[in-house]
Amino acid sequence: MPDHSKILSAIAATDDADRLRQFRENAQKNGVDEVADAAFRRLIEIVPSEAPGTLEHDFWSMVTAFEEHRRLDRGKKSPMHRTRDKVARVGIHQTLADFATDRKPTAGFEQLLEWGMPELTGEAIVLRHQSEFEPEVTAAARRRLEDAGIDIETLVRPEGGR
């Protein structure tokens, strides 16, 4: 198995989104999942301008994850217009509360689970920032994740933690 430590170190050290996209594309072409995943996760960490560990940063990381997957699948930039429009109308907080309390999981919830990224779901974000939500919203988020077989403890970091 090749040693990818140098490239992984370069990925961890860069704040250049275009460079991270290139790392990811090259790694995918060469079947190096570890490098592709590291580049993708670093990308969604650095793109949001909000302070890491905040509700806003976590939300925009989720949006970035979708938009980057779409970019790769479609070969062009593809913003999440409906989500962005909803945030403009009701705000991030209400958007996340609606994700968690809708009767059915969103398509995005299902897609993130399929991609192996349950920590990016709106429900996981609600749980990480539960002091900012009503108890019924956090209970709905917890129930949705548990019903999907997700280990809640792996998703929830201490508030303000990374």
C-alpha positions as a printed NumPy array, in Angstrom:
array([[  0.   ,   0.   ,   0.   ],
       [  1.512,   3.364,  -1.031],
       [  2.329,   5.949,   1.62 ],
       [  0.2  ,   9.035,   1.093],
       [  1.414,  10.913,   4.169],
       [  3.039,  13.749,   2.195],
       [ -0.057,  14.497,   0.161],
       [ -2.278,  14.182,   3.24 ],
       [ -0.029,  16.677,   5.052],
       [ -0.263,  19.073,   2.103],
       [ -4.044,  18.758,   2.123],
       [ -4.236,  19.444,   5.856],
       [ -2.058,  22.542,   5.458],
       [ -3.774,  24.206,   2.487],
       [ -6.5  ,  26.814,   2.53 ],
       [ -6.756,  26.921,  -1.268],
       [-10.141,  25.565,  -2.343],
       [ -9.14 ,  25.14 ,  -5.991],
       [ -6.04 ,  23.175,  -4.997],
       [ -8.152,  20.927,  -2.756],
       [-10.586,  20.31 ,  -5.611],
       [ -7.657,  19.318,  -7.809],
       [ -6.275,  16.967,  -5.142],
       [ -9.712,  15.367,  -4.881],
       [-10.213,  14.985,  -8.632],
       [ -6.746,  13.5  ,  -9.147],
       [ -7.179,  11.102,  -6.244],
       [-10.544,   9.938,  -7.552],
       [ -9.139,   9.377, -11.031],
       [ -6.38 ,   7.274,  -9.482],
       [ -8.683,   5.402,  -7.092],
       [ -7.054,   6.79 ,  -3.934],
       [-10.128,   7.154,  -1.728],
       [ -8.195,   8.166,   1.406],
       [ -6.71 ,  11.206,  -0.346],
       [ -9.969,  12.124,  -2.116],
       [-11.874,  11.986,   1.17 ],
       [ -9.25 ,  14.043,   3.018],
       [ -9.288,  16.722,   0.321],
       [-13.09 ,  16.822,   0.298],
       [-13.364,  17.072,   4.078],
       [-10.725,  19.819,   4.21 ],
       [-12.545,  21.681,   1.439],
       [-15.877,  21.697,   3.248],
       [-14.078,  22.805,   6.394],
       [-12.391,  25.85 ,   4.815],
       [-14.997,  27.156,   2.348],
       [-17.486,  28.575,   4.875],
       [-16.346,  31.981,   6.111],
       [-18.069,  31.607,   9.488],
       [-16.087,  30.664,  12.593],
       [-15.468,  26.893,  12.855],
       [-17.591,  25.18 ,  15.483],
       [-20.526,  27.561,  15.057],
       [-23.991,  26.606,  13.909],
       [-23.493,  28.766,  10.833],
       [-20.172,  27.153,   9.884],
       [-21.617,  23.659,  10.305],
       [-24.636,  24.574,   8.174],
       [-22.57 ,  26.063,   5.347],
       [-20.208,  23.07 ,   5.48 ],
       [-23.238,  20.87 ,   4.799],
       [-24.272,  23.078,   1.877],
       [-20.716,  23.091,   0.544],
       [-20.621,  19.28 ,   0.693],
       [-23.711,  19.069,  -1.522],
       [-22.546,  21.706,  -3.935],
       [-19.122,  20.102,  -4.29 ],
       [-20.642,  16.672,  -4.934],
       [-22.885,  18.251,  -7.551],
       [-19.907,  20.071,  -9.11 ],
       [-18.061,  16.781,  -9.469],
       [-21.106,  14.882, -10.787],
       [-22.221,  17.571, -13.233],
       [-18.863,  19.067, -14.133],
       [-19.966,  22.582, -13.264],
       [-20.949,  24.747, -10.316],
       [-24.42 ,  23.822,  -9.088],
       [-25.72 ,  25.839,  -6.119],
       [-28.48 ,  24.564,  -3.846],
       [-30.917,  27.305,  -4.795],
       [-33.938,  26.082,  -2.811],
       [-31.949,  25.718,   0.411],
       [-30.231,  29.061,  -0.091],
       [-33.591,  30.727,  -0.828],
       [-35.138,  29.214,   2.29 ],
       [-32.247,  30.459,   4.431],
       [-32.73 ,  33.926,   2.945],
       [-36.439,  33.78 ,   3.909],
       [-36.386,  32.144,   7.356],
       [-32.738,  31.87 ,   8.418],
       [-30.386,  28.99 ,   9.167],
       [-31.914,  28.169,  12.538],
       [-35.458,  27.704,  11.207],
       [-34.212,  25.827,   8.139],
       [-32.431,  23.299,  10.363],
       [-35.445,  23.039,  12.688],
       [-37.645,  22.296,   9.673],
       [-35.206,  19.652,   8.396],
       [-35.357,  17.903,  11.773],
       [-39.109,  18.116,  12.333],
       [-40.426,  17.333,   8.85 ],
       [-42.427,  14.109,   8.863],
       [-40.126,  12.517,   6.309],
       [-36.348,  12.826,   6.061],
       [-35.146,  15.234,   3.405],
       [-33.53 ,  13.897,   0.26 ],
       [-30.368,  15.546,   1.543],
       [-30.464,  13.505,   4.735],
       [-30.667,  10.301,   2.723],
       [-27.909,  11.439,   0.35 ],
       [-25.51 ,  12.321,   3.17 ],
       [-26.059,   8.901,   4.753],
       [-25.387,   7.263,   1.38 ],
       [-22.127,   9.255,   1.126],
       [-21.131,   8.107,   4.635],
       [-21.369,  11.606,   6.094],
       [-24.075,  11.514,   8.779],
       [-22.195,  14.191,  10.742],
       [-23.141,  16.707,   8.034],
       [-26.902,  16.143,   8.228],
       [-29.056,  18.966,   9.492],
       [-30.141,  16.656,  12.298],
       [-26.541,  16.125,  13.444],
       [-25.958,  19.878,  13.324],
       [-29.047,  20.403,  15.502],
       [-27.699,  17.932,  18.061],
       [-24.246,  19.544,  18.12 ],
       [-25.897,  22.897,  18.818],
       [-28.855,  21.662,  20.843],
       [-28.805,  24.591,  23.273],
       [-29.899,  26.778,  20.335],
       [-33.023,  24.69 ,  19.603],
       [-36.273,  23.807,  21.331],
       [-36.328,  20.385,  23.03 ],
       [-38.873,  19.002,  20.545],
       [-36.548,  19.902,  17.654],
       [-33.557,  18.159,  19.225],
       [-35.734,  15.149,  20.107],
       [-36.923,  14.913,  16.481],
       [-33.337,  15.173,  15.213],
       [-32.165,  12.462,  17.616],
       [-35.06 ,  10.175,  16.68 ],
       [-34.444,  10.574,  12.928],
       [-30.749,   9.704,  13.298],
       [-31.428,   6.776,  15.625],
       [-34.121,   5.464,  13.278],
       [-31.505,   5.516,  10.516],
       [-29.171,   3.435,  12.686],
       [-26.69 ,   6.246,  13.339],
       [-24.658,   6.192,  16.561],
       [-25.484,   9.614,  18.007],
       [-22.403,   9.7  ,  20.236],
       [-20.097,   9.714,  17.206],
       [-21.816,  12.839,  15.855],
       [-22.045,  15.109,  18.859],
       [-18.979,  17.054,  19.909],
       [-19.022,  19.321,  22.943],
       [-20.472,  22.702,  21.994],
       [-17.726,  25.036,  20.895],
       [-15.443,  22.031,  20.282],
       [-13.95 ,  20.85 ,  17.016]])
